[in-house]
Amino acid sequence: MSRIVILGAGPAGAAVALGLRKLGLQVCIVSEWRRFAALEGVSQRVLEGLRSAGLQRALANATQPSQRQVLWNGEQHARNVEFLLDRPRFDRGLREDLQSAGVSLIEGRVLTVTTTEAGHRIALDGGETLQADFLVEARGRQAPQAGATGRAVRGPETLSLLNRWQGLPGKTASAVQSLEDGWVWMARQADGRCYWQLTVDVASADLPGKAQLLDYCRERRQRLPMAQAFFENGDETDLQLHARSSTAILSQQACGDNWIRVGDAAMAVDPLSGNGIFQSLSSALQAPAVINTLLHQPQRAGLARQFHQQRVEQLFWRFARIGRDFYAQEQQWPTSPFWQARSGWPDAEPAHRPVDFAALKIQSAPVLRDGLVEAAQVVITPDQPLGIWHIQGVELAPLVSRLQHEPAQQVLAGLSEEQARTIRSWLLSQGYRP
């Protein structure tokens, strides 16, 4: 049996491991556990993705709902609820989910990875060396991009400075505020743990040296009335700083015959959306079937690589354009380098294209069936260029083809009432008019 090694035990790496175990494959994860106690704001969509990936223990007791306050473009209002994800507790739950599934865990730092057609040699910091037939790169934004994967597409270079301290107990809350040179996210947990993250443009930010960054952040925070009111001028005990890149990154080659990149190692989006984990899971959830195909159906290797690469790229560009449109809503500082760079990147293409039933096309494309990648007839729409295979178990291509010369009532006659209602609703949303 092929030895599969995953580098990184975050949500993406864990989701791949669990998916491979469901397919009956043995897998080993190598991870250097997180040392900084971070908190992340995530959407309901992220929670649903984590549940579908089987990360039940990771979610248990690790999330708290929070009504998020937003001060953007000079207007303050309460946006939809976000969920605060306590990463130390979440990561402990991830390990429990993995151990329960029979995944082998090795704690250690990867020093080097040597890749050949025959496999991979992974050197760890303790002197241990692992051999792998198949390698899954899931170490996030910091995963090396050189070598076989080529250079990455990068958005405007962005840095996030996260402060954490212990304050007084209070109500769980979160907020976002735009500034002339960036934006801040702030959160407070019921036990008094406080978080304040400043995101700035690397090229134009006037930042002090590393030793002065903590004082710099404190001074910035104290000058913001919203932050002072949010944290209620409480004490800041055990104040810590963690700096990390938050640049959007897309790997130009996310899959080979014996390796694959998933999560932020394949593509990482702007943190403003709060959907970073969702995007990580999107590539991770499809990866087990891609890996299974590469290992057991090598004649379909090209199809499997195409499937993974196309979906990684499509997701990246879509969310990059959604982020661009949200940045463009901030009009207070039109000449600021931060806002200028992000309100026009990556391009002028719309995030969503208008519907047009006449523009629907039917063509062969890679899809997932029974844990493998195969070719099938799909419906290509202006907004779904990779195609839609089925809805509620009903293949769309035969129906759309028949609608060119048959009435809808006749085409949908063989479906259940619920299926017919769902398909009819989708057809209307695509501009179909009987």
Secondary structure as the mmCIF struct_conf table of DSSP 4:
data_model
#
loop_
_struct_conf.conf_type_id
_struct_conf.id
_struct_conf.beg_label_comp_id
_struct_conf.beg_label_asym_id
_struct_conf.beg_label_seq_id
_struct_conf.end_label_comp_id
_struct_conf.end_label_asym_id
_struct_conf.end_label_seq_id
STRN STRN1 ILE A 4 LEU A 7
BEND BEND1 GLY A 10 GLY A 10
HELX_RH_AL_P HELX_RH_AL_P1 PRO A 11 LYS A 22
TURN_TY1_P TURN_TY1_P1 LEU A 23 GLY A 24
STRN STRN2 VAL A 27 SER A 31
BEND BEND2 PHE A 36 PHE A 36
STRN STRN3 LEU A 39 VAL A 42
HELX_RH_AL_P HELX_RH_AL_P2 GLN A 44 SER A 52
TURN_TY1_P TURN_TY1_P2 ALA A 53 GLY A 54
HELX_RH_AL_P HELX_RH_AL_P3 GLN A 56 LEU A 59
TURN_TY1_P TURN_TY1_P3 ALA A 60 ALA A 62
STRN STRN4 THR A 63 TRP A 72
TURN_TY1_P TURN_TY1_P4 ASN A 73 GLY A 74
STRN STRN5 GLU A 75 ASP A 86
HELX_RH_AL_P HELX_RH_AL_P4 ARG A 87 SER A 100
TURN_TY1_P TURN_TY1_P5 ALA A 101 GLY A 102
STRN STRN6 SER A 104 GLU A 107
STRN STRN7 VAL A 110 THR A 116
TURN_TY1_P TURN_TY1_P6 GLU A 117 ALA A 118
STRN STRN8 GLY A 119 LEU A 124
TURN_TY1_P TURN_TY1_P7 ASP A 125 GLY A 126
BEND BEND3 GLY A 127 GLY A 127
STRN STRN9 THR A 129 ALA A 132
BEND BEND4 ASP A 133 ASP A 133
STRN STRN10 PHE A 134 GLU A 137
HELX_RH_3T_P HELX_RH_3T_P1 GLY A 140 GLN A 142
BEND BEND5 ALA A 143 ALA A 143
HELX_RH_3T_P HELX_RH_3T_P2 GLY A 147 THR A 149
HELX_LH_PP_P HELX_LH_PP_P1 ARG A 151 ARG A 151
STRN STRN11 ALA A 152 ARG A 154
BEND BEND6 PRO A 156 PRO A 156
STRN STRN12 THR A 158 GLN A 166
STRN STRN13 ALA A 173 LEU A 179
TURN_TY1_P TURN_TY1_P8 GLU A 180 ASP A 181
STRN STRN14 GLY A 182 ARG A 188
TURN_TY1_P TURN_TY1_P9 ALA A 190 ASP A 191
BEND BEND7 GLY A 192 GLY A 192
STRN STRN15 ARG A 193 ASP A 201
TURN_TY1_P TURN_TY1_P10 VAL A 202 SER A 204
HELX_RH_3T_P HELX_RH_3T_P3 LYS A 210 GLN A 212
HELX_RH_AL_P HELX_RH_AL_P5 LEU A 213 GLN A 222
TURN_TY1_P TURN_TY1_P11 ARG A 223 ARG A 223
HELX_RH_AL_P HELX_RH_AL_P6 PRO A 225 PHE A 231
TURN_TY1_P TURN_TY1_P12 GLU A 232 ASN A 233
STRN STRN16 THR A 237 SER A 245
STRN STRN17 ILE A 249 SER A 251
BEND BEND8 GLN A 252 GLN A 252
STRN STRN18 CYS A 255 CYS A 255
BEND BEND9 ASP A 257 ASN A 258
STRN STRN19 TRP A 259 ARG A 261
HELX_RH_3T_P HELX_RH_3T_P4 GLY A 263 ALA A 265
TURN_TY1_P TURN_TY1_P13 ALA A 266 ALA A 266
STRN STRN20 MET A 267 ALA A 268
HELX_RH_3T_P HELX_RH_3T_P5 PRO A 271 SER A 273
BEND BEND10 GLY A 274 GLY A 274
HELX_RH_AL_P HELX_RH_AL_P7 GLY A 276 HIS A 296
HELX_RH_3T_P HELX_RH_3T_P6 PRO A 298 ARG A 300
HELX_RH_AL_P HELX_RH_AL_P8 ALA A 301 ALA A 328
TURN_TY1_P TURN_TY1_P14 GLN A 329 GLN A 329
BEND BEND11 GLN A 332 GLN A 332
TURN_TY1_P TURN_TY1_P15 PRO A 334 THR A 335
HELX_RH_AL_P HELX_RH_AL_P9 PRO A 337 SER A 343
BEND BEND12 GLY A 344 GLY A 344
BEND BEND13 PRO A 346 PRO A 346
BEND BEND14 ALA A 348 ALA A 348
BEND BEND15 ALA A 351 HIS A 352
HELX_LH_PP_P HELX_LH_PP_P2 ARG A 353 VAL A 355
HELX_RH_3T_P HELX_RH_3T_P7 PHE A 357 ALA A 359
STRN STRN21 LYS A 361 ARG A 369
TURN_TY1_P TURN_TY1_P16 ASP A 370 GLY A 371
STRN STRN22 LEU A 372 THR A 381
TURN_TY1_P TURN_TY1_P17 PRO A 382 ASP A 383
STRN STRN23 GLN A 384 ILE A 388
STRN STRN24 HIS A 390 ILE A 391
TURN_TY1_P TURN_TY1_P18 GLN A 392 GLY A 393
STRN STRN25 VAL A 394 GLU A 395
HELX_RH_AL_P HELX_RH_AL_P10 LEU A 396 ARG A 402
TURN_TY1_P TURN_TY1_P19 LEU A 403 HIS A 405
BEND BEND16 GLU A 406 GLU A 406
HELX_RH_AL_P HELX_RH_AL_P11 ALA A 408 VAL A 411
TURN_TY1_P TURN_TY1_P20 LEU A 412 GLY A 414
BEND BEND17 LEU A 415 LEU A 415
HELX_RH_AL_P HELX_RH_AL_P12 GLU A 417 SER A 429
TURN_TY1_P TURN_TY1_P21 GLN A 430 GLY A 431
#
